[in-house]
């Protein structure tokens, strides 16, 4: 009995120490002015109501960093010398490489440009679209040159403009297509209608699809679906519909939301598996967080431009609500989400977390979901995200590019890097939407009993008399 008692005592002591460690953190909530309040916890993240200036300052750091790391020059790749004469093509001419993965024509940069528009709208600060104007002006200036280079030297993927001279995938043009249309409608930068026509044609007419019209890929199996392509293709279809007024593009966007969801959404846990292969439809499912992020971003973007009287509007909205519910239930105690969203021993990942914070806050601001609970979830998420932004404006904890794989080990051990552009656009979007949430008149934020309650304006008055 004595031995058993000692074992039990040791186990209880260990449990106490573990629980104490979980409750310990370096941040104390400044919204509680009572420093002697023994009931106030400490947190691993700055658990507090966001401060607009702090959010805005963080977004400016990211903006400044991206501006400094995305050159817009043409150079000779052999000598590094600048090329400024665009009359005669040079075979060695390329875009000056950006640092790391910050390519100025990659799909991740399309997300950045769309995000900058949102931050400009939230702050009324034109500086947030200066980089977009610079990039697009560079495209307008150099596209004829690189087209002539391709006609003379046939460089294919070696041509810096290859994504829009010879598109081969949704990754090449889909995200940038949506961004170019948004920028054009916002009257920011030059009118790049020629690039819009190229990418619109690819997304709507040339991309490989299943027989039922679902956007698909020929990798990693001959007929595969990726949840990523909900973002790479569907928002572009919706934006083409907005630009042209042609309802068939809206129909195509809605059809792809619903059909991709039918293949990849698990209604038992309300999460998307990363992909689906036609030759192995009953394969185990792997719930990569960023795939779920692309899905909810896509649905949010579609609802932003889809006419509310379109018959698919309530269907897409219902699918978004289901997805957000599944995502919210997986949020960690640090406000962030895990790399494999349902596997809480995988690392906390930034890009997906930013996508989720944006999608939840945006849905709250649009009135698609109630601010009650959802507002606090987005707020806690931003608290976690804020710790990933460095003083320099780099963003930490971003998973690098990741293919559709068939084992957990691959996903668990994907590296993270501040040079992975995937998290920069989503972080800007999340910050912009949190700023909008702070000034949303549809609800009030109450700090009561050491936590936050988003109370709809006009709702019954709360009563905390028993706590006084």
TORVO-460751 format. One record per residue (C-alpha): x, y negated, z; residue in one letter. Coordinates in steps of 0.05 Angstrom, whole numbers. Each point is the difference from the previous one (the first is absolute). Layout:
BEGIN
TIKOL      u      v      w resn
TIKOL      X      Y      Z    A
...
END
This chain:
BEGIN
TIKOL      u      v      w resn
TIKOL      0      0      0    X
TIKOL     57    -47     17    X
TIKOL     31     11    -68    X
TIKOL    -67    -12    -34    X
TIKOL     -9    -64     40    X
TIKOL     69    -25    -22    X
TIKOL    -16     15    -73    X
TIKOL    -66    -36      5    X
TIKOL     32    -60     34    X
TIKOL     54     -3    -53    X
TIKOL    -52      3    -55    X
TIKOL    -41    -56     32    X
TIKOL     62    -43      9    X
TIKOL     18     10    -73    X
TIKOL    -70    -19    -22    X
TIKOL      2    -62     44    X
TIKOL     66    -22    -29    X
TIKOL    -24     12    -72    X
TIKOL    -64    -40     13    X
TIKOL     39    -56     32    X
TIKOL     46     -3    -61    X
TIKOL    -60     -3    -46    X
TIKOL    -29    -58     39    X
TIKOL     66    -38      1    X
TIKOL     17    -52    -53    X
TIKOL     38    -65     -9    X
TIKOL    -61    -42    -18    X
TIKOL    -51    -29     49    X
TIKOL    -64    -30    -26    X
TIKOL      7    -76      4    X
TIKOL    -75     -9     -6    X
TIKOL     -4     22     72    X
TIKOL     30    -58     40    X
TIKOL     -2     39     65    X
TIKOL     71     26      7    X
TIKOL    -19     34     66    X
TIKOL    -55     42    -33    X
TIKOL     20     71     16    X
TIKOL    -53     25    -48    X
TIKOL     34    -31    -60    X
TIKOL     42     49    -40    X
TIKOL     63    -10    -39    X
TIKOL      4     19    -73    X
TIKOL     51     22    -53    X
TIKOL    -29    -53    -47    X
TIKOL    -23    -72     13    X
TIKOL    -72     18     19    X
TIKOL    -34    -68     -4    X
TIKOL    -46    -40    -44    X
TIKOL     39    -19    -63    X
TIKOL     25    -72     -2    X
TIKOL    -11    -32    -69    X
TIKOL     67    -36      0    X
TIKOL     38     63     18    X
TIKOL    -34     39    -55    X
TIKOL     12    -55    -51    X
TIKOL     73     -7     20    X
TIKOL     10     75     -9    X
TIKOL    -31     -3    -69    X
TIKOL     46    -58    -19    X
TIKOL     61     41     21    X
TIKOL    -22     56    -46    X
TIKOL    -13    -49    -57    X
TIKOL     67    -33      8    X
TIKOL     36     67      2    X
TIKOL    -35     26    -63    X
TIKOL     15    -65    -37    X
TIKOL     74      8     16    X
TIKOL      3     73    -22    X
TIKOL    -37     -3    -67    X
TIKOL     43    -35    -51    X
TIKOL    -29    -20    -67    X
TIKOL     60     -1    -47    X
TIKOL     22     39    -60    X
TIKOL     71     27      4    X
TIKOL     48     43    -40    X
TIKOL      0     66     39    X
TIKOL     73     13    -21    X
TIKOL     29    -67     21    X
TIKOL    -51    -28     48    X
TIKOL      1    -66    -39    X
TIKOL    -65    -39     -7    X
TIKOL    -35      0    -67    X
TIKOL    -37    -64    -16    X
TIKOL     -3      2    -75    X
TIKOL    -63     39    -18    X
TIKOL      6     -7    -75    X
TIKOL     42     61    -16    X
TIKOL    -12     65     40    X
TIKOL     59     32     36    X
TIKOL     -2     74     13    X
TIKOL     29     -6     70    X
TIKOL    -51    -53     22    X
TIKOL    -40     18     62    X
TIKOL    -39    -33     56    X
TIKOL     49    -16     55    X
TIKOL    -11     57     49    X
TIKOL    -36    -16     65    X
TIKOL     26     24     66    X
TIKOL    -22     70     19    X
TIKOL    -69     18    -27    X
TIKOL    -24    -71    -12    X
TIKOL     -9      5    -76    X
TIKOL    -39    -58    -28    X
TIKOL    -43     43    -46    X
TIKOL    -13     62     44    X
TIKOL    -70     16     25    X
TIKOL     19    -20     71    X
TIKOL     13    -71    -25    X
TIKOL    -70     -1    -28    X
TIKOL    -25     11     71    X
TIKOL     45    -57     24    X
TIKOL    -28    -49    -51    X
TIKOL    -71     18     18    X
TIKOL     18     -8     73    X
TIKOL     32    -68    -10    X
TIKOL    -66    -24    -30    X
TIKOL    -35     23     64    X
TIKOL     50    -34     45    X
TIKOL     -6    -65    -39    X
TIKOL    -75      3      8    X
TIKOL      6     13     75    X
TIKOL     51    -55     12    X
TIKOL    -14    -50    -56    X
TIKOL     75     -1    -11    X
TIKOL     22      0    -73    X
TIKOL     70     25     19    X
TIKOL    -28     70      5    X
TIKOL    -11      3    -76    X
TIKOL     64    -35    -21    X
TIKOL     36     67     -9    X
TIKOL    -59     26    -41    X
TIKOL      4    -61    -46    X
TIKOL     75     10     -7    X
TIKOL     -5     74    -17    X
TIKOL    -57     -9    -50    X
TIKOL     35    -59    -33    X
TIKOL     61     44     -8    X
TIKOL    -43     54    -33    X
TIKOL    -30    -50    -48    X
TIKOL     69    -26    -18    X
TIKOL     35     67    -10    X
TIKOL    -52     47    -28    X
TIKOL     13    -18    -74    X
TIKOL     74      9     12    X
TIKOL     -6     70     29    X
TIKOL    -51     19    -53    X
TIKOL     51    -19    -53    X
TIKOL     54     38     39    X
TIKOL    -43     63     -1    X
TIKOL    -15     -6    -74    X
TIKOL     74     -5    -15    X
TIKOL     32     48     50    X
TIKOL    -56     49     21    X
TIKOL     21      2     73    X
TIKOL    -67     27     26    X
TIKOL      5      4     76    X
TIKOL     66    -38     -4    X
TIKOL    -39    -62    -21    X
TIKOL    -17    -44     60    X
TIKOL    -69    -15    -30    X
TIKOL    -15     73    -15    X
TIKOL    -60      6     46    X
TIKOL    -38    -50    -42    X
TIKOL     31     17    -68    X
TIKOL    -10     75      7    X
TIKOL    -45     17     60    X
TIKOL      1     73     21    X
TIKOL    -38      3     66    X
TIKOL    -46    -36     47    X
TIKOL     61    -16     42    X
TIKOL     28    -40    -58    X
TIKOL    -59    -47     -9    X
TIKOL    -60     12     45    X
TIKOL     17    -40     62    X
TIKOL     33    -55    -40    X
TIKOL    -60     -2    -47    X
TIKOL    -47    -15     58    X
TIKOL     48    -53     26    X
TIKOL      8    -34    -67    X
TIKOL    -75     -6     -8    X
TIKOL     -8    -28     71    X
TIKOL     56    -49    -11    X
TIKOL    -30    -22    -67    X
TIKOL    -69    -11     31    X
TIKOL     33    -40     56    X
TIKOL     36    -42    -52    X
TIKOL     68     14     30    X
TIKOL     59      1    -49    X
TIKOL     -3     10    -76    X
TIKOL    -55     38    -35    X
TIKOL     29     69    -15    X
TIKOL    -59     25    -41    X
TIKOL     46     42    -44    X
TIKOL     24     39     60    X
TIKOL    -71      6     27    X
TIKOL    -23     29    -66    X
TIKOL     55     52      0    X
TIKOL    -13     24     70    X
TIKOL    -75     -2     -7    X
TIKOL      3     44    -62    X
TIKOL     45     50     36    X
TIKOL    -41      6     64    X
TIKOL    -68      3    -34    X
TIKOL     16     39    -64    X
TIKOL     67     34      1    X
TIKOL     13     27     70    X
TIKOL     -8     76      5    X
TIKOL    -66     21     32    X
TIKOL    -39     62     19    X
TIKOL    -57     20    -46    X
TIKOL    -48    -36     46    X
TIKOL     38    -66     -7    X
TIKOL     39      2     65    X
TIKOL     68    -34     -4    X
TIKOL     53     55      5    X
TIKOL     73     17     -9    X
TIKOL     39     56    -32    X
TIKOL     45      9     61    X
TIKOL     18     35     45    X
TIKOL    -46     50    -34    X
TIKOL    -27     -7    -71    X
TIKOL    -66    -27     25    X
TIKOL      5    -38     66    X
TIKOL    -36    -55     38    X
TIKOL     35    -48     47    X
TIKOL    -37    -42     52    X
TIKOL     52    -54    -16    X
TIKOL    -33     -8    -68    X
TIKOL    -63    -25     33    X
TIKOL     40    -64      9    X
TIKOL     44      5    -62    X
TIKOL    -60      3    -47    X
TIKOL    -67    -16     31    X
TIKOL      9    -73     21    X
TIKOL     27    -15    -69    X
TIKOL    -63     28    -31    X
TIKOL    -42    -42     46    X
TIKOL     40    -63    -15    X
TIKOL     -5     13    -75    X
TIKOL    -75      2     10    X
TIKOL      2    -66     37    X
TIKOL     43    -32    -53    X
TIKOL    -40     24    -60    X
TIKOL    -69      5     30    X
TIKOL     -6     70    -30    X
TIKOL    -40     43     49    X
TIKOL     30     65    -27    X
TIKOL     65    -15     36    X
TIKOL    -37     -7     66    X
TIKOL    -34     66    -15    X
TIKOL     67     33    -13    X
TIKOL     29    -28     65    X
TIKOL    -58     25     41    X
TIKOL      0     68    -34    X
TIKOL     74      9     16    X
TIKOL     -9    -19     73    X
TIKOL    -55     51      9    X
TIKOL     32     55    -42    X
TIKOL     70     -7     30    X
TIKOL    -33      2     69    X
TIKOL    -38     64    -19    X
TIKOL     66     34    -17    X
TIKOL     44    -27     57    X
TIKOL    -42    -25     58    X
TIKOL    -12     46     59    X
TIKOL    -67    -17     30    X
TIKOL     17     39     63    X
TIKOL     55    -47     23    X
TIKOL    -16    -58    -48    X
TIKOL     70     -1    -29    X
TIKOL     30      6    -70    X
TIKOL     49     55    -16    X
TIKOL     58    -27    -40    X
TIKOL    -17     37    -64    X
TIKOL    -36     56    -36    X
TIKOL     24     49    -53    X
TIKOL    -49     31    -48    X
TIKOL     37     67      1    X
TIKOL     -2      4     76    X
TIKOL    -63    -36     24    X
TIKOL     -3     37     66    X
TIKOL     71    -19     21    X
TIKOL     15    -24     71    X
TIKOL    -12    -74      9    X
TIKOL     53    -50     21    X
TIKOL    -25    -66     27    X
TIKOL     55    -49    -18    X
TIKOL    -17    -68     32    X
TIKOL     19    -44    -59    X
TIKOL    -44     40    -47    X
TIKOL    -59    -17     46    X
TIKOL     24    -72     -1    X
TIKOL     -2     -3    -76    X
TIKOL    -70     29      1    X
TIKOL    -29    -52     48    X
TIKOL     35    -57    -35    X
TIKOL    -30     23    -66    X
TIKOL    -70      3     28    X
TIKOL      7    -68     33    X
TIKOL     24    -31    -65    X
TIKOL    -58     31    -39    X
TIKOL    -52    -26     49    X
TIKOL     30    -70     -4    X
TIKOL    -17     -6    -74    X
TIKOL    -55     51    -12    X
TIKOL    -69    -33     -8    X
TIKOL    -41     14     62    X
TIKOL    -58     23    -43    X
TIKOL     43     53    -35    X
TIKOL    -30     68     18    X
TIKOL     69     24     21    X
TIKOL     11    -55     51    X
TIKOL    -33     35     60    X
TIKOL     34     65    -18    X
TIKOL     70    -30      0    X
TIKOL    -16    -38     64    X
TIKOL    -22     63     34    X
TIKOL     63     36    -22    X
TIKOL     43    -56     27    X
TIKOL    -36      1     67    X
TIKOL     10     75      7    X
TIKOL     74     -7    -17    X
TIKOL     11    -57     49    X
TIKOL    -33     40     55    X
TIKOL     46     59    -11    X
TIKOL     61    -46     -3    X
TIKOL    -19    -39     63    X
TIKOL     -7     63     41    X
TIKOL     73     17    -15    X
TIKOL     30    -66     24    X
TIKOL     57      8     49    X
TIKOL     10    -34     67    X
TIKOL     50    -47    -34    X
TIKOL    -53    -26    -48    X
TIKOL     34     34    -60    X
TIKOL    -15     65    -37    X
TIKOL     43     61    -11    X
TIKOL     34     20    -65    X
TIKOL    -44     61     -3    X
TIKOL    -61    -34     27    X
TIKOL    -28     61     35    X
TIKOL     67     25     26    X
TIKOL     18    -43     61    X
TIKOL     70     29      6    X
TIKOL     18    -32    -67    X
TIKOL     30    -70      2    X
TIKOL    -39    -65      2    X
TIKOL      0    -29    -70    X
TIKOL     -7    -73    -19    X
TIKOL    -28     -5    -71    X
TIKOL    -60     44     13    X
TIKOL    -13    -35     67    X
TIKOL     -1    -67    -36    X
TIKOL    -48     26    -52    X
TIKOL    -47     25     55    X
TIKOL      3    -65     39    X
TIKOL    -15    -39    -63    X
TIKOL    -58     45    -21    X
TIKOL    -32      0     69    X
TIKOL      8    -76     11    X
TIKOL    -24    -14    -71    X
TIKOL    -61     44     10    X
TIKOL    -15    -36     65    X
TIKOL      7    -68    -34    X
TIKOL    -44     21    -58    X
TIKOL    -54     27     46    X
TIKOL      7     71    -26    X
TIKOL     12     27     70    X
TIKOL    -16    -29     68    X
TIKOL     52    -43     36    X
TIKOL    -17     39     64    X
TIKOL     58     49     11    X
TIKOL     26     -8    -71    X
TIKOL     27    -70     14    X
TIKOL     39     25     59    X
TIKOL     28     58    -40    X
TIKOL     26    -49    -53    X
TIKOL     28    -46     54    X
TIKOL     37     57     34    X
TIKOL     26     22    -68    X
TIKOL     28    -70    -14    X
TIKOL     34      0     69    X
TIKOL     36     64    -21    X
TIKOL     17    -27    -68    X
TIKOL     29    -65     27    X
TIKOL     56     40     34    X
TIKOL     22     26    -68    X
TIKOL     15    -69    -30    X
TIKOL     72    -23     12    X
TIKOL     23    -71     10    X
TIKOL     29      4    -70    X
TIKOL    -68     19    -30    X
TIKOL     18     72    -14    X
TIKOL    -52     53     18    X
TIKOL     22     62     36    X
TIKOL    -29     70      1    X
TIKOL    -23      4    -72    X
TIKOL     -1     69    -32    X
TIKOL     37      1    -66    X
TIKOL    -32     24    -65    X
TIKOL    -33     68     11    X
TIKOL    -25     51    -50    X
TIKOL    -61     46      8    X
TIKOL     32     59     35    X
TIKOL    -23     67     26    X
TIKOL     32      6     69    X
TIKOL     -1    -40     65    X
TIKOL     75      1      8    X
TIKOL     11    -44    -61    X
TIKOL    -50    -52     25    X
TIKOL     25      1     72    X
TIKOL     71    -16    -21    X
TIKOL     -9    -54    -53    X
TIKOL     49    -56     16    X
TIKOL    -21    -70     19    X
TIKOL     34    -63    -26    X
TIKOL     -7    -75      4    X
TIKOL     15      2    -75    X
TIKOL    -64     39    -16    X
TIKOL    -47    -51    -30    X
TIKOL    -62     42     14    X
TIKOL    -12    -33     68    X
TIKOL     10    -74    -18    X
TIKOL    -64    -13    -39    X
TIKOL    -43     38     51    X
TIKOL     32    -38     58    X
TIKOL    -15    -67    -34    X
TIKOL    -71     23    -12    X
TIKOL     -9     22     72    X
TIKOL     25    -66     27    X
TIKOL    -44    -40    -47    X
TIKOL    -62     39     21    X
TIKOL     16     -6     74    X
TIKOL      5    -76    -10    X
TIKOL    -69      2    -33    X
TIKOL    -26     41     58    X
TIKOL     24    -50     51    X
TIKOL    -43    -55    -31    X
TIKOL    -60     43    -19    X
TIKOL    -63    -33     28    X
TIKOL    -39     66     -1    X
TIKOL     28     22     68    X
TIKOL     34    -23     63    X
TIKOL     60     35     32    X
TIKOL    -10     11     74    X
TIKOL     59     19     45    X
TIKOL    -34     37     57    X
TIKOL     24     53     48    X
TIKOL     70     -4    -30    X
TIKOL    -21     18    -71    X
TIKOL    -36    -30    -61    X
TIKOL    -71      1    -23    X
TIKOL    -23    -27    -68    X
TIKOL    -70    -23     14    X
TIKOL    -45    -19    -60    X
TIKOL    -23    -72      0    X
TIKOL    -72     -4     25    X
TIKOL      3     68     34    X
TIKOL    -28      9     70    X
TIKOL     43    -34     53    X
TIKOL     47     46     37    X
TIKOL      1      2     77    X
TIKOL     61     15     43    X
TIKOL    -29    -22     67    X
TIKOL     20     67     32    X
TIKOL     73    -16    -15    X
TIKOL     -1    -65     39    X
END
